């Protein structure tokens, strides 16, 4: 389940970062992109350490 959360957050991050450049219908997300990236990195580190 944690793997799916990581994958979904990564997809949302990619859409938020590259989306407005590719398709103008996706709004610019600003700092949300960076927050998602930090959450993904924290989840990956916790998974590698075996905490989650």
Phi and psi restraints in degrees (range 20) as a CNS / XPLOR table:
assign (resid 1 and name C) (resid 2 and name N)
       (resid 2 and name CA) (resid 2 and name C) 1.0 -63.3 20.0 2
assign (resid 2 and name N) (resid 2 and name CA)
       (resid 2 and name C) (resid 3 and name N) 1.0 -34.7 20.0 2
assign (resid 2 and name C) (resid 3 and name N)
       (resid 3 and name CA) (resid 3 and name C) 1.0 -63.1 20.0 2
assign (resid 3 and name N) (resid 3 and name CA)
       (resid 3 and name C) (resid 4 and name N) 1.0 -40.2 20.0 2
assign (resid 3 and name C) (resid 4 and name N)
       (resid 4 and name CA) (resid 4 and name C) 1.0 -66.5 20.0 2
assign (resid 4 and name N) (resid 4 and name CA)
       (resid 4 and name C) (resid 5 and name N) 1.0 -37.1 20.0 2
assign (resid 4 and name C) (resid 5 and name N)
       (resid 5 and name CA) (resid 5 and name C) 1.0 -64.2 20.0 2
assign (resid 5 and name N) (resid 5 and name CA)
       (resid 5 and name C) (resid 6 and name N) 1.0 -42.2 20.0 2
assign (resid 5 and name C) (resid 6 and name N)
       (resid 6 and name CA) (resid 6 and name C) 1.0 -62.6 20.0 2
assign (resid 6 and name N) (resid 6 and name CA)
       (resid 6 and name C) (resid 7 and name N) 1.0 -44.0 20.0 2
assign (resid 6 and name C) (resid 7 and name N)
       (resid 7 and name CA) (resid 7 and name C) 1.0 -63.5 20.0 2
assign (resid 7 and name N) (resid 7 and name CA)
       (resid 7 and name C) (resid 8 and name N) 1.0 -44.4 20.0 2
assign (resid 7 and name C) (resid 8 and name N)
       (resid 8 and name CA) (resid 8 and name C) 1.0 -63.9 20.0 2
assign (resid 8 and name N) (resid 8 and name CA)
       (resid 8 and name C) (resid 9 and name N) 1.0 -42.7 20.0 2
assign (resid 8 and name C) (resid 9 and name N)
       (resid 9 and name CA) (resid 9 and name C) 1.0 -65.0 20.0 2
assign (resid 9 and name N) (resid 9 and name CA)
       (resid 9 and name C) (resid 10 and name N) 1.0 -38.1 20.0 2
assign (resid 9 and name C) (resid 10 and name N)
       (resid 10 and name CA) (resid 10 and name C) 1.0 -65.0 20.0 2
assign (resid 10 and name N) (resid 10 and name CA)
       (resid 10 and name C) (resid 11 and name N) 1.0 -40.5 20.0 2
assign (resid 10 and name C) (resid 11 and name N)
       (resid 11 and name CA) (resid 11 and name C) 1.0 -64.9 20.0 2
assign (resid 11 and name N) (resid 11 and name CA)
       (resid 11 and name C) (resid 12 and name N) 1.0 -42.5 20.0 2
assign (resid 11 and name C) (resid 12 and name N)
       (resid 12 and name CA) (resid 12 and name C) 1.0 -63.9 20.0 2
assign (resid 12 and name N) (resid 12 and name CA)
       (resid 12 and name C) (resid 13 and name N) 1.0 -37.9 20.0 2
assign (resid 12 and name C) (resid 13 and name N)
       (resid 13 and name CA) (resid 13 and name C) 1.0 -64.5 20.0 2
assign (resid 13 and name N) (resid 13 and name CA)
       (resid 13 and name C) (resid 14 and name N) 1.0 -44.7 20.0 2
assign (resid 13 and name C) (resid 14 and name N)
       (resid 14 and name CA) (resid 14 and name C) 1.0 -63.1 20.0 2
assign (resid 14 and name N) (resid 14 and name CA)
       (resid 14 and name C) (resid 15 and name N) 1.0 -43.0 20.0 2
assign (resid 14 and name C) (resid 15 and name N)
       (resid 15 and name CA) (resid 15 and name C) 1.0 -63.8 20.0 2
assign (resid 15 and name N) (resid 15 and name CA)
       (resid 15 and name C) (resid 16 and name N) 1.0 -40.0 20.0 2
assign (resid 15 and name C) (resid 16 and name N)
       (resid 16 and name CA) (resid 16 and name C) 1.0 -70.0 20.0 2
assign (resid 16 and name N) (resid 16 and name CA)
       (resid 16 and name C) (resid 17 and name N) 1.0 -32.7 20.0 2
assign (resid 16 and name C) (resid 17 and name N)
       (resid 17 and name CA) (resid 17 and name C) 1.0 -82.3 20.0 2
assign (resid 17 and name N) (resid 17 and name CA)
       (resid 17 and name C) (resid 18 and name N) 1.0 -47.7 20.0 2
assign (resid 17 and name C) (resid 18 and name N)
       (resid 18 and name CA) (resid 18 and name C) 1.0 -99.0 20.0 2
assign (resid 18 and name N) (resid 18 and name CA)
       (resid 18 and name C) (resid 19 and name N) 1.0 -16.0 20.0 2
assign (resid 18 and name C) (resid 19 and name N)
       (resid 19 and name CA) (resid 19 and name C) 1.0 -56.1 20.0 2
assign (resid 19 and name N) (resid 19 and name CA)
       (resid 19 and name C) (resid 20 and name N) 1.0 -52.0 20.0 2
assign (resid 19 and name C) (resid 20 and name N)
       (resid 20 and name CA) (resid 20 and name C) 1.0 -63.0 20.0 2
assign (resid 20 and name N) (resid 20 and name CA)
       (resid 20 and name C) (resid 21 and name N) 1.0 -26.8 20.0 2
assign (resid 20 and name C) (resid 21 and name N)
       (resid 21 and name CA) (resid 21 and name C) 1.0 -76.0 20.0 2
assign (resid 21 and name N) (resid 21 and name CA)
       (resid 21 and name C) (resid 22 and name N) 1.0 -32.2 20.0 2
assign (resid 21 and name C) (resid 22 and name N)
       (resid 22 and name CA) (resid 22 and name C) 1.0 -86.9 20.0 2
assign (resid 22 and name N) (resid 22 and name CA)
       (resid 22 and name C) (resid 23 and name N) 1.0 -44.9 20.0 2
assign (resid 22 and name C) (resid 23 and name N)
       (resid 23 and name CA) (resid 23 and name C) 1.0 -133.8 20.0 2
assign (resid 23 and name N) (resid 23 and name CA)
       (resid 23 and name C) (resid 24 and name N) 1.0 119.7 20.0 2
assign (resid 23 and name C) (resid 24 and name N)
       (resid 24 and name CA) (resid 24 and name C) 1.0 -70.8 20.0 2
assign (resid 24 and name N) (resid 24 and name CA)
       (resid 24 and name C) (resid 25 and name N) 1.0 -11.3 20.0 2
assign (resid 24 and name C) (resid 25 and name N)
       (resid 25 and name CA) (resid 25 and name C) 1.0 -73.8 20.0 2
assign (resid 25 and name N) (resid 25 and name CA)
       (resid 25 and name C) (resid 26 and name N) 1.0 -17.3 20.0 2
assign (resid 25 and name C) (resid 26 and name N)
       (resid 26 and name CA) (resid 26 and name C) 1.0 -87.3 20.0 2
assign (resid 26 and name N) (resid 26 and name CA)
       (resid 26 and name C) (resid 27 and name N) 1.0 121.8 20.0 2
assign (resid 26 and name C) (resid 27 and name N)
       (resid 27 and name CA) (resid 27 and name C) 1.0 -70.6 20.0 2
assign (resid 27 and name N) (resid 27 and name CA)
       (resid 27 and name C) (resid 28 and name N) 1.0 155.3 20.0 2
assign (resid 27 and name C) (resid 28 and name N)
       (resid 28 and name CA) (resid 28 and name C) 1.0 -70.2 20.0 2
assign (resid 28 and name N) (resid 28 and name CA)
       (resid 28 and name C) (resid 29 and name N) 1.0 133.4 20.0 2
assign (resid 28 and name C) (resid 29 and name N)
       (resid 29 and name CA) (resid 29 and name C) 1.0 -102.9 20.0 2
assign (resid 29 and name N) (resid 29 and name CA)
       (resid 29 and name C) (resid 30 and name N) 1.0 -8.0 20.0 2
assign (resid 29 and name C) (resid 30 and name N)
       (resid 30 and name CA) (resid 30 and name C) 1.0 62.3 20.0 2
assign (resid 30 and name N) (resid 30 and name CA)
       (resid 30 and name C) (resid 31 and name N) 1.0 -123.8 20.0 2
assign (resid 30 and name C) (resid 31 and name N)
       (resid 31 and name CA) (resid 31 and name C) 1.0 -75.6 20.0 2
assign (resid 31 and name N) (resid 31 and name CA)
       (resid 31 and name C) (resid 32 and name N) 1.0 -13.2 20.0 2
assign (resid 31 and name C) (resid 32 and name N)
       (resid 32 and name CA) (resid 32 and name C) 1.0 -61.3 20.0 2
assign (resid 32 and name N) (resid 32 and name CA)
       (resid 32 and name C) (resid 33 and name N) 1.0 -34.9 20.0 2
assign (resid 32 and name C) (resid 33 and name N)
       (resid 33 and name CA) (resid 33 and name C) 1.0 -60.4 20.0 2
assign (resid 33 and name N) (resid 33 and name CA)
       (resid 33 and name C) (resid 34 and name N) 1.0 -44.3 20.0 2
assign (resid 33 and name C) (resid 34 and name N)
       (resid 34 and name CA) (resid 34 and name C) 1.0 -70.9 20.0 2
assign (resid 34 and name N) (resid 34 and name CA)
       (resid 34 and name C) (resid 35 and name N) 1.0 -35.6 20.0 2
assign (resid 34 and name C) (resid 35 and name N)
       (resid 35 and name CA) (resid 35 and name C) 1.0 -64.2 20.0 2
assign (resid 35 and name N) (resid 35 and name CA)
       (resid 35 and name C) (resid 36 and name N) 1.0 -43.8 20.0 2
assign (resid 35 and name C) (resid 36 and name N)
       (resid 36 and name CA) (resid 36 and name C) 1.0 -61.9 20.0 2
assign (resid 36 and name N) (resid 36 and name CA)
       (resid 36 and name C) (resid 37 and name N) 1.0 -40.6 20.0 2
assign (resid 36 and name C) (resid 37 and name N)
       (resid 37 and name CA) (resid 37 and name C) 1.0 -63.7 20.0 2
assign (resid 37 and name N) (resid 37 and name CA)
       (resid 37 and name C) (resid 38 and name N) 1.0 -42.2 20.0 2
assign (resid 37 and name C) (resid 38 and name N)
       (resid 38 and name CA) (resid 38 and name C) 1.0 -65.0 20.0 2
assign (resid 38 and name N) (resid 38 and name CA)
       (resid 38 and name C) (resid 39 and name N) 1.0 -41.1 20.0 2
assign (resid 38 and name C) (resid 39 and name N)
       (resid 39 and name CA) (resid 39 and name C) 1.0 -62.6 20.0 2
assign (resid 39 and name N) (resid 39 and name CA)
       (resid 39 and name C) (resid 40 and name N) 1.0 -43.1 20.0 2
assign (resid 39 and name C) (resid 40 and name N)
       (resid 40 and name CA) (resid 40 and name C) 1.0 -63.2 20.0 2
assign (resid 40 and name N) (resid 40 and name CA)
       (resid 40 and name C) (resid 41 and name N) 1.0 -44.4 20.0 2
assign (resid 40 and name C) (resid 41 and name N)
       (resid 41 and name CA) (resid 41 and name C) 1.0 -63.7 20.0 2
assign (resid 41 and name N) (resid 41 and name CA)
       (resid 41 and name C) (resid 42 and name N) 1.0 -42.0 20.0 2
assign (resid 41 and name C) (resid 42 and name N)
       (resid 42 and name CA) (resid 42 and name C) 1.0 -63.3 20.0 2
assign (resid 42 and name N) (resid 42 and name CA)
       (resid 42 and name C) (resid 43 and name N) 1.0 -43.5 20.0 2
assign (resid 42 and name C) (resid 43 and name N)
       (resid 43 and name CA) (resid 43 and name C) 1.0 -63.6 20.0 2
assign (resid 43 and name N) (resid 43 and name CA)
       (resid 43 and name C) (resid 44 and name N) 1.0 -39.7 20.0 2
assign (resid 43 and name C) (resid 44 and name N)
       (resid 44 and name CA) (resid 44 and name C) 1.0 -65.1 20.0 2
assign (resid 44 and name N) (resid 44 and name CA)
       (resid 44 and name C) (resid 45 and name N) 1.0 -42.8 20.0 2
assign (resid 44 and name C) (resid 45 and name N)
       (resid 45 and name CA) (resid 45 and name C) 1.0 -63.9 20.0 2
assign (resid 45 and name N) (resid 45 and name CA)
       (resid 45 and name C) (resid 46 and name N) 1.0 -43.7 20.0 2
assign (resid 45 and name C) (resid 46 and name N)
       (resid 46 and name CA) (resid 46 and name C) 1.0 -62.5 20.0 2
assign (resid 46 and name N) (resid 46 and name CA)
       (resid 46 and name C) (resid 47 and name N) 1.0 -37.6 20.0 2
assign (resid 46 and name C) (resid 47 and name N)
       (resid 47 and name CA) (resid 47 and name C) 1.0 -68.4 20.0 2
assign (resid 47 and name N) (resid 47 and name CA)
       (resid 47 and name C) (resid 48 and name N) 1.0 -40.1 20.0 2
assign (resid 47 and name C) (resid 48 and name N)
       (resid 48 and name CA) (resid 48 and name C) 1.0 -66.7 20.0 2
assign (resid 48 and name N) (resid 48 and name CA)
       (resid 48 and name C) (resid 49 and name N) 1.0 -34.3 20.0 2
assign (resid 48 and name C) (resid 49 and name N)
       (resid 49 and name CA) (resid 49 and name C) 1.0 -77.9 20.0 2
assign (resid 49 and name N) (resid 49 and name CA)
       (resid 49 and name C) (resid 50 and name N) 1.0 -11.4 20.0 2
assign (resid 49 and name C) (resid 50 and name N)
       (resid 50 and name CA) (resid 50 and name C) 1.0 81.1 20.0 2
assign (resid 50 and name N) (resid 50 and name CA)
       (resid 50 and name C) (resid 51 and name N) 1.0 14.8 20.0 2
assign (resid 50 and name C) (resid 51 and name N)
       (resid 51 and name CA) (resid 51 and name C) 1.0 -76.1 20.0 2
assign (resid 51 and name N) (resid 51 and name CA)
       (resid 51 and name C) (resid 52 and name N) 1.0 -34.3 20.0 2
